[in-house]
Amino acid sequence: MSDNAEKWISEYAELSRLYGDAVEAGNHKQANKAYDKLMDVYRQIKKLGALSSTRFHDLLSSPSMF
């Protein structure tokens, strides 16, 4: 996997955490902002062909993922 894909996957993990925290806190504005960024990062990961990477799958199966 490329360093660029790894960077985007790490960004996805961080934004997912921010999104989850905002949802749990009931902060819809922050949650919506994080979600929009999360979808932008998802599209970058998809564009790089990294959706099938082990790292991305492990991230999605993490119990802390939203």
BELGIDA-V357090 format. One record per backbone hydrogen bond with DSSP energy under -0.5 kcal/mol. CO is the residue of the C=O (numbers start at 1). NH is the residue of the N-H. If there is no record, write none. Layout:
# BELGIDA-V357090
CO|NH + CO|NH
This chain:
# BELGIDA-V357090
2|6 + 3|7 + 4|8 + 5|9 + 6|10 + 7|11 + 8|12 + 9|13 + 10|14 + 11|15 + 12|16 + 13|17 + 14|18 + 15|19 + 16|20 + 17|21 + 18|22 + 19|23 + 20|24 + 21|25 + 22|26 + 22|27 + 23|26 + 26|28 + 27|31 + 28|32 + 29|33 + 30|34 + 31|35 + 32|36 + 33|37 + 34|38 + 35|39 + 36|40 + 37|41 + 38|42 + 39|43 + 40|44 + 41|45 + 42|46 + 43|47 + 44|48 + 45|50 + 46|49 + 50|53 + 53|57 + 54|58 + 55|59 + 56|60 + 57|61 + 59|62 + 62|65
